[in-house]
Amino acid sequence: MSSAVDYIDLWIVAGQSNTDGRIELSKQRPSWLPYSNIVPNVKCFNSSNNRFELWKYSDSSVVLNNNEDKWAYDSTAIFKYANLVNKEQYVIKHSLGGSSIGLNPPAGNGQWNSNYHLVTRSLLRELEDKYHSAMKVLNQKNKTIVLRGVLWHQGESDSNSKENENAYYHNLSSVIKKIREFTHCSNLPFIFATIPKQSKQSKQSKQFSMIINMAHFKLSKKKYSYIVDLHDGTTFDGIHFDGTTAERLGNDMLKIMASIRS
C-alpha cells in the first residue's frame, strides 16, 4: 500500500430512496453528526460544478422537496471509516427514490437495468458518466486512486412486479458486472443489504419481498459480494428506514469495509 500522501480512497454509493435518504435531520439526527452538519473528512462529487465538495447536510425542513435535510446510512459508514483509517474519503453517489432494476413494468422515473437502451431513464449509465467525470477530476491530483467498493441499497420497487421479482437475481448480477466493467475493477467489493420485513408498528413492510431477499442472499455467496441482513430492521412508514436502522446499517457496513481493506 502506498503511503498516506500518495493515494485517494474512493467509494461509490448507489440505490433508491433508502440510499437517497428519507430521515429528516430536523426530526432525528445521526448520533455522530456535528451541529455544523458537515460530515467530517468526507468529500462528495458534485456533477453540477464538476468537483468534490465537503459532504454537508441542511437541517432546514421548511423548503418543500429539500432532500438535503434528509440523511441515509452511507454517511454513517463512510464518516466512521474515515475516522477508523484516519484519512479523508471521497464519494461518488447516485440515487433515486422509487427506481427499479427490472423493466416489466419499470418503476419510478428511472431504472438501474444494465441494458441502457431499454430503460426510460438509465440510472446506471448516469452513474457511469458521473464516475468517469469524477475520475478526471481526481486524476489531476497526481495520486493513486484506490476504489474501495460500492455501497448499495435497492430492491423495494422491484417487489411491485412478479416479473421483476423473479428477474431480480439476474438483473442485480448484471448491474454489479456492469459497474465492475466500467470501473475496470473485476474484484470491486459490492456491499448491500436486505429489505426489512417490518415497519416500526410491527406491520409487514409495504414493499417486503422474500423473493428479492433470497436473491440478495444468493448474490452474497459470490466472490467480493457482502451482505447485511436487516431482518429485524424497521421503517417509519412501511418503506423507509428509521434512524435506528439507518445507523445500524451504516455501522454494519463499516465492519465489512474495515474487514476487506487491504
C-alpha positions as CSV (number, residue, x, y, z in Angstrom):
1,M,0.0,0.0,0.0
2,S,1.2,3.5,-0.8
3,S,1.9,6.0,1.9
4,A,-1.0,8.2,3.1
5,V,0.1,11.1,0.9
6,D,0.2,9.0,-2.3
7,Y,-3.3,7.6,-2.7
8,I,-7.0,8.6,-2.5
9,D,-9.8,6.4,-1.1
10,L,-12.9,6.4,-3.3
11,W,-16.3,4.9,-2.7
12,I,-19.4,4.5,-5.0
13,V,-22.8,4.8,-3.3
14,A,-26.0,4.0,-5.3
15,G,-29.6,2.8,-5.0
16,Q,-33.1,4.0,-4.4
17,S,-34.8,6.0,-1.6
18,N,-33.2,4.4,1.4
19,T,-29.8,5.3,-0.2
20,D,-31.1,8.7,-1.3
21,G,-32.1,9.4,2.4
22,R,-35.5,9.9,3.9
23,I,-34.8,10.6,7.6
24,E,-35.2,14.3,8.4
25,L,-32.4,15.9,10.3
26,S,-35.0,18.3,12.0
27,K,-36.7,15.2,13.5
28,Q,-33.8,12.7,14.0
29,R,-30.1,13.4,13.6
30,P,-27.4,10.8,13.3
31,S,-25.8,10.4,16.7
32,W,-22.4,11.3,15.4
33,L,-23.2,14.3,13.2
34,P,-21.7,17.6,14.4
35,Y,-24.1,20.5,14.6
36,S,-22.2,22.2,11.7
37,N,-24.0,19.5,9.6
38,I,-20.7,18.8,7.8
39,V,-19.7,15.1,7.6
40,P,-16.0,15.5,8.6
41,N,-13.3,14.1,6.3
42,V,-15.6,13.1,3.5
43,K,-16.0,14.8,0.1
44,C,-18.7,14.0,-2.4
45,F,-18.6,14.6,-6.1
46,N,-20.9,17.4,-7.3
47,S,-21.5,16.8,-11.0
48,S,-23.2,20.2,-11.5
49,N,-19.9,22.0,-10.9
50,N,-17.6,19.1,-11.6
51,R,-15.7,19.0,-8.3
52,F,-15.6,17.2,-4.9
53,E,-17.0,19.1,-2.0
54,L,-17.4,18.6,1.7
55,W,-20.5,16.5,2.5
56,K,-22.8,18.9,4.2
57,Y,-26.5,18.5,5.2
58,S,-29.0,21.2,5.8
59,D,-31.4,20.9,8.7
60,S,-34.0,23.3,7.2
61,S,-37.1,21.3,6.6
62,V,-39.3,24.3,5.6
63,V,-38.3,24.1,1.9
64,L,-40.5,21.7,0.0
65,N,-38.8,18.8,-1.6
66,N,-35.5,19.7,0.0
67,N,-33.6,16.3,0.2
68,E,-30.5,18.0,1.6
69,D,-32.0,17.8,5.1
70,K,-32.6,14.0,4.8
71,W,-29.8,11.5,5.6
72,A,-29.1,7.9,4.9
73,Y,-26.9,5.0,6.1
74,D,-24.0,5.8,3.8
75,S,-22.8,8.9,5.7
76,T,-22.5,6.9,8.9
77,A,-20.5,4.2,7.2
78,I,-18.1,6.5,5.4
79,F,-17.7,9.0,8.2
80,K,-16.8,6.3,10.7
81,Y,-14.5,4.6,8.1
82,A,-12.6,7.9,7.6
83,N,-12.1,8.1,11.4
84,L,-11.0,4.4,11.5
85,V,-8.3,4.8,8.9
86,N,-7.6,8.4,9.8
87,K,-7.9,9.5,6.2
88,E,-10.2,11.7,4.1
89,Q,-12.6,9.8,1.9
90,Y,-14.1,10.6,-1.5
91,V,-17.6,9.5,-2.6
92,I,-19.4,9.3,-5.9
93,K,-23.1,9.0,-5.1
94,H,-26.1,8.5,-7.4
95,S,-29.5,7.5,-6.1
96,L,-33.2,8.0,-7.0
97,G,-36.2,7.1,-4.9
98,G,-38.7,4.6,-6.4
99,S,-36.3,3.3,-9.0
100,S,-36.3,-0.4,-10.1
101,I,-33.8,-2.6,-11.9
102,G,-36.5,-4.6,-13.7
103,L,-38.4,-3.5,-16.8
104,N,-41.7,-5.3,-16.5
105,P,-43.0,-2.8,-15.9
106,P,-40.3,-0.3,-14.8
107,A,-40.9,1.6,-11.6
108,G,-40.4,5.2,-10.8
109,N,-38.7,7.7,-13.1
110,G,-35.6,5.7,-13.8
111,Q,-34.1,2.2,-13.8
112,W,-30.8,0.6,-12.9
113,N,-31.0,-2.0,-15.7
114,S,-27.7,-2.8,-17.4
115,N,-29.4,-2.7,-20.8
116,Y,-29.2,1.1,-21.2
117,H,-31.2,1.3,-24.4
118,L,-34.3,-0.4,-22.8
119,V,-34.9,2.0,-20.0
120,T,-36.9,5.2,-19.7
121,R,-34.0,6.8,-17.8
122,S,-30.7,5.0,-17.4
123,L,-29.5,5.5,-13.9
124,L,-26.6,3.1,-14.4
125,R,-25.4,5.0,-17.4
126,E,-25.7,8.2,-15.4
127,L,-23.6,6.6,-12.7
128,E,-21.0,5.5,-15.2
129,D,-20.8,9.0,-16.7
130,K,-20.5,10.5,-13.2
131,Y,-17.8,8.1,-12.4
132,H,-15.7,9.0,-15.4
133,S,-16.2,12.7,-14.8
134,A,-15.1,12.3,-11.2
135,M,-12.1,10.3,-12.2
136,K,-10.9,13.1,-14.5
137,V,-11.0,15.4,-11.5
138,L,-9.2,13.0,-9.2
139,N,-6.5,12.2,-11.8
140,Q,-5.5,15.8,-11.8
141,K,-4.3,15.4,-8.2
142,N,-1.5,13.1,-9.4
143,K,-2.2,10.5,-6.8
144,T,-3.1,6.8,-7.0
145,I,-6.8,6.3,-6.7
146,V,-8.0,3.3,-4.7
147,L,-11.6,2.4,-5.5
148,R,-12.6,0.7,-2.2
149,G,-16.1,-0.6,-3.0
150,V,-19.8,0.1,-3.7
151,L,-22.4,0.7,-1.0
152,W,-25.9,-0.2,-2.3
153,H,-29.4,-0.5,-1.2
154,Q,-32.3,-1.1,-3.6
155,G,-34.9,-3.7,-4.4
156,E,-38.2,-2.4,-2.9
157,S,-39.6,-1.1,-6.1
158,D,-38.9,-4.4,-7.9
159,S,-41.3,-6.1,-5.4
160,N,-44.2,-4.4,-7.2
161,S,-43.9,-6.7,-10.2
162,K,-43.8,-10.5,-10.2
163,E,-41.7,-10.4,-13.3
164,N,-39.2,-8.0,-11.7
165,E,-39.1,-10.1,-8.5
166,N,-38.3,-13.2,-10.5
167,A,-35.6,-11.5,-12.6
168,Y,-34.0,-9.7,-9.7
169,Y,-31.1,-12.0,-9.1
170,H,-30.1,-11.9,-12.8
171,N,-30.7,-8.1,-13.0
172,L,-28.7,-7.2,-10.0
173,S,-25.9,-9.5,-11.0
174,S,-25.8,-7.7,-14.3
175,V,-25.7,-4.3,-12.5
176,I,-22.7,-5.5,-10.4
177,K,-20.9,-6.8,-13.5
178,K,-21.5,-3.5,-15.4
179,I,-20.1,-1.4,-12.5
180,R,-17.0,-3.6,-12.4
181,E,-16.6,-3.3,-16.1
182,F,-16.7,0.5,-16.3
183,T,-14.5,0.9,-13.3
184,H,-12.1,-1.7,-14.7
185,C,-12.1,-3.4,-11.3
186,S,-13.2,-7.1,-11.6
187,N,-12.8,-7.7,-7.8
188,L,-14.6,-4.5,-6.7
189,P,-16.4,-5.2,-3.3
190,F,-20.1,-4.8,-3.5
191,I,-21.7,-4.2,-0.1
192,F,-25.5,-4.3,0.2
193,A,-28.4,-5.1,2.5
194,T,-31.7,-6.9,2.5
195,I,-35.2,-5.3,2.7
196,P,-36.5,-5.0,6.3
197,K,-39.6,-7.1,6.9
198,Q,-41.4,-4.9,9.4
199,S,-42.4,-1.3,10.0
200,K,-42.0,0.4,13.4
201,Q,-45.6,-0.5,14.1
202,S,-44.7,-4.2,13.7
203,K,-46.6,-4.5,10.5
204,Q,-45.0,-6.0,7.4
205,S,-43.2,-3.6,5.2
206,K,-45.2,-2.4,2.2
207,Q,-42.5,-3.5,-0.2
208,F,-41.1,-6.5,1.5
209,S,-40.3,-9.4,-0.8
210,M,-38.9,-12.8,0.2
211,I,-38.0,-13.5,-3.4
212,I,-35.8,-10.4,-3.6
213,N,-34.2,-11.1,-0.3
214,M,-33.5,-14.6,-1.4
215,A,-31.8,-13.2,-4.4
216,H,-29.7,-10.9,-2.1
217,F,-28.6,-13.9,-0.1
218,K,-27.8,-15.9,-3.3
219,L,-25.7,-12.9,-4.5
220,S,-23.8,-12.7,-1.2
221,K,-22.3,-16.1,-1.9
222,K,-20.4,-14.7,-4.9
223,K,-16.9,-13.5,-4.6
224,Y,-16.4,-9.9,-3.5
225,S,-20.1,-9.6,-2.5
226,Y,-21.0,-8.8,1.1
227,I,-24.5,-8.6,2.7
228,V,-26.0,-7.0,5.8
229,D,-29.2,-8.8,6.9
230,L,-31.8,-6.3,8.0
231,H,-34.3,-9.0,9.1
232,D,-35.0,-7.1,12.3
233,G,-34.7,-3.6,10.8
234,T,-37.6,-1.2,11.0
235,T,-39.1,1.6,8.9
236,F,-41.0,4.7,9.9
237,D,-43.6,4.4,7.1
238,G,-43.5,0.8,5.9
239,I,-40.8,1.5,3.3
240,H,-38.1,3.9,4.6
241,F,-35.5,3.1,7.3
242,D,-36.0,4.8,10.6
243,G,-32.9,6.5,12.1
244,T,-32.0,3.5,14.3
245,T,-32.0,1.1,11.3
246,A,-30.1,3.6,9.1
247,E,-27.3,4.0,11.7
248,R,-27.2,0.3,12.3
249,L,-26.8,-0.4,8.6
250,G,-24.1,2.1,8.4
251,N,-22.3,0.6,11.3
252,D,-22.7,-3.0,9.9
253,M,-21.4,-1.8,6.5
254,L,-18.4,-0.2,8.3
255,K,-17.4,-3.6,9.8
256,I,-17.4,-5.1,6.3
257,M,-15.5,-2.1,4.9
258,A,-12.8,-2.4,7.6
259,S,-12.5,-6.2,7.2
260,I,-11.9,-6.1,3.4
261,R,-9.4,-3.2,3.5
262,S,-6.0,-4.4,2.2
